[in-house]
């Protein structure tokens, strides 16, 4: 009789423990703070961006150190959920949405040769980072007799035949020690926007986008998000005439760092705030965040 009572008591205790665990599990699943929109992403939510990008083997050791420092900083980023324009453009609040955006647009990070820099720029022209090849695929549309533009990266031939070929190039200025690590990530984010082209352009549109973008309606500029010369006639500075362009993305990124970065220092936030204000006051002809952003590209599923 005593043994039977002990068995019953043991059974009741085990059953109570199981019920308790199930109730706890259910409460966790129902807690919105544990959802994918959590303001503090867990360590399991890996956004190791560097693992998705091929680095040019021509980078020098000091440059590689700075690149690894940049991506290490990126891996540590944590965002909150209070900045609405970031959510509108990237689709969500956490760093993972920024990672998804970059993964689709940056596949190769290439060291710009001095020869190509001299071809592209004259004098003391800008030698930072850019979508050097981003416009070149347009030439294949309006010039059917031209050969497909190609580049070799670590011995592999990469065709420059679509907007999302994923090749981003860097020059000496990108490794200037005065540039903040978070600013380098912002530059990547800006250049990635140039690989978006919602509609395949006609031969004529491609010709003007490549050569004379100011001579066609700005409605076509969403293909590669063309810049315009700024109103102050400073030929060394570019501005956006369209909404949600590359400089809008730069502004959104910096504003997000300032307002919503949970892992950034106060100094890093203030640097981003200053940068965001500079963009807002000097890079736009119109309100850059009006309307609905289009982040698609016609070749995304090709």
N, C-alpha and C positions, 0 to 999 in steps of 0.2 A: 504493500500500500504506500509506504514511504517513498519507495523507488518510483512508483507511478506518479506521485505528486511532484517529485523532483523533475521528472521528465516533462510534465505539463508546464511547470514553472520555467524550465529552460526553453521550451518551445515558445512560450509567451514572450520571453525576453528577446529571443532571436527575431521573432516576428515584429516586435516593437522597433528593433534596430533597423530592420529592412524598410519598414514604413517610414521611419525617421529619415533614412538616407534618400528614399525616393522623393519625399516632400522637399528636402533640401535641394535635390537635383532639379525638381520642377521650378522651385523659386528662382534658382540661378538662370534657368532657361527663359524665364519670364522677365528677368531684370534687364531693362533696356540699356543699362550701363555696360552690359556684357556683349552687346551686339557689335556688328562690324562697324558701326558708326561711333564706337566708343571714343571718348576724347583722349584716352590714354591707351594706345594700342599695346597689346601684350607683346612680350619678347618672342612669342611663337609667330607673330605676324611679321615675317622676315621681308624686308625690302632691300635686299642686297643687290643694288643696281649694277655694280661692276661685273657680277657674274653673267650678265646678259650682253655685255659690250666687249668687242674685240679691240684691244689696244695695239696700236702700231708699234712694231718692234724697233722703230727708229727713234723713239723717245729717248732722251738722255736720262741718266740715272737721277739727276736732281729733279727733272721734270716728272719722272715716274713717281718719285717720292711725294711730290705735291699732288699728283693725280690720286695716288692712294690715300693721301691725307683728306682730299676732297670727298672721295667716296666713303671713307671711314666716318667722316662727319655726317654724310648723308644717311648712313645706316643708323646713326644714333638719333636722328630727328624724330620728334613726337609732336603731333599737332593736336590742338583742341578743335572745337566745332562752332566757333562764334563768328567766323568770317564768311558771309554769304556769297560774295562774288567768286571765291575759290570753289565753293560747292557747286555753283552754277556752271563754271567752266570745266572743272575736272570731274564732276559727277558725285563727289563725296567730300568728307572732311579730312580723312586721315592721309598720312604720307603714302599709303598704298595706292591711292588714286593718282598721285603725282608720279609714282613709280610706273604704273600702268601706261600713263601718257608718254613717259620717256622711253620705255621699252619698245613701244610701237614705232618710235621715230628715230632713235639713236641705236645703231647696230655696230658702227665702227667709229673709233676716235683716232684721228690720224694727225701725225705731225706734218705741218705744212713745210715743204722744202723752201729754201731761200730762193730758188729759181722761180717757183710758182708765185711766191710773194712779190718778186720783182715784176712778174708778168701782170699780176692782178693790181698792184698798187704802185704809185709813183712817189718819189720823194720820201717824206716822212709820213706817208699815209698809214691808216689804221692797220695794225698787224696783230689783232687779237685772236678771236675765234670766230668761225663763221660757217655758213652754209655755202662754202666755195663752189661745191658741185650742185647745189640745190636747184639753180636755174638752168643748168646745162642740159638737163633732159628735155627742156622745152625746144632746144635747137633741133632735136631729132624729129619733132612734130612739124615745124615750119620749113625745115630743110631736109626733104626726103633723101637727098643725095649724100648727106653727111653720114659718116660711120657712127655707130653707137659709141658714145664716149665711155671710156673705161679707165679704171685706175687699179693698180696692184697694191694690195694690203697684205703684208706678211706672205708674199708669194702667191696670193689668191687674186684672181681677176674678178673685179666687181663692176657690173654694168651700171652706168648712170642713165637709166632708161625709164625712171618713174619718180614721182615726187618723194616717195618713202623708200629711197634706196638706202637711207640711214647713215650716210657718210658725213661726219662732222669733222672739220679741220681746226687746228689750233696753231697760232703763231706765237712769237716771243712775248707779246704783251700779255697773253693769258697767264704767263708764269711770273709776271711782275709781283714781287713780294708785297707791294702795297695793296694788292687786291685781296679782299677778305675771302676766306674759304667758302662761306655761304654765297658770296657774290658770284663765284665761279659756277656754283650749282645753278644760280639764277641765269647766268649766261647760257648754259646748256639748255635750260628751259625755254629761253627766248628763241634760240636757234632752232630748236625742235619744232616750233610753231611754223617755220618756213616750209616744212615738209607736208603741210596740209593743203589739199586742193580738192574741194568738194565735187567739182564737175570737170571732166576732161575738156581742155580748151580746144577750140578749132585751130586750124593752121594760122589764121590771121590773128586771133587773140594771142596765141603762143608767141608769134613774131613780135607783137607789141609789148607783151609782158617781158620778153627777153631783152628788147632793144629800147622801146620808148613807152614805158608804162603810163607816163603822164598824158599821152595822147589818146588813151581809151578810157571809157567809163570806169570809175572806181569799183563798180559792182563786180568787175572781173578780178579785182585785186585779191579776193579771198583765196585765189589759187596762188599758193606760195606766200601769201600775205605780204605783198609788195610794200616797201616804204616809199615815202615821198620826201623831197627836200623840205626842210623846215621854213617857216615864214620869214625867219630873220636872215635868209639868204646865206646862211653859214653852210657852205658846201660840204663841210666835214661832218655835218650832223643830219640825221634822218629822223622823220616823224611818221606817225600813222594818220592816214586820212580815212581809215575804215575802223569799224568797231571790232573789238576782240582780236586785234592784230598782235604781232609779236611784242610790241612795247606794252600793250595792255596786259599780256601774260607776264611780262617783267614786273609791271606794277602790282599785279595780283600776288605774285610770288613774294615780293618784298613786304607788301602789306600783311600777308599771311604770317611771315616770319615775325614782324613787329607785333601783331595783335594776337597771334594764336600759337606761337611756338612754345611748347611746354618744356623743351630741353635746351633752349637757347639762353645765353647769358644776357644780362641787361644791356651790356655794351653791344652785343650782336644785334639785339632788337633795335637799338637806337641807330645803328649804322643802316639797317634795313629801312627804318622809318625815314631817314634822310634821303636814301635812294628812291623810295616810293614817292616822296614829295617832289623830288627832282623830275622824275618821269611825268608825274601828273601836271606839273607846271610848265614843262618844256617839250613834250613829245607828242602832243595830240592836237589835231584840228577840231575834233568833235568829242563828245562824251564817249570814251572808249568802251564803256560797259553797258551801253543801251542795247535793247533788243535781245535776241536769243543767240548764244554762241553756237557756231557750227565747227566741230572739231573733226569732221570726217575727211576722207580722201578717197577719190574714185578708185585708186589702186589698192585699197586696204585689204581686199579679199582676193587679189590676183596672185 
